[in-house]
C-alpha cells in the first residue's frame, strides 16, 4: 500500500506539470498571434512598425498586461486549491 500512496501524488504532479506546459504552449501561440496583430495596428497608427518610441510603448504595455494577468491567474489558482 505504501508504493501506491507515493505514486498517486507523483502522477498528480506529472499531470499538473503537463497541463501547465500545454497551457503555456497555447499561451505562446496566442501571444504570437496578438503580437503580429498589435504590430499591424501600430503600423497603421504610427506609419511604421520600426519606430523605437511606439515599439517601446508596446513592449511596456504588453509587460504590464502580462504581469497583471499573471497575478490574477495565480490568485484564482490559489483560491481554487484552497477550496
Secondary structure as GFF3:
##gff-version 3
##sequence-region A 1 83
A	DSSP	alpha_helix	2	46	.	.	.	ID=ss1
A	DSSP	alpha_helix	52	82	.	.	.	ID=ss2
###
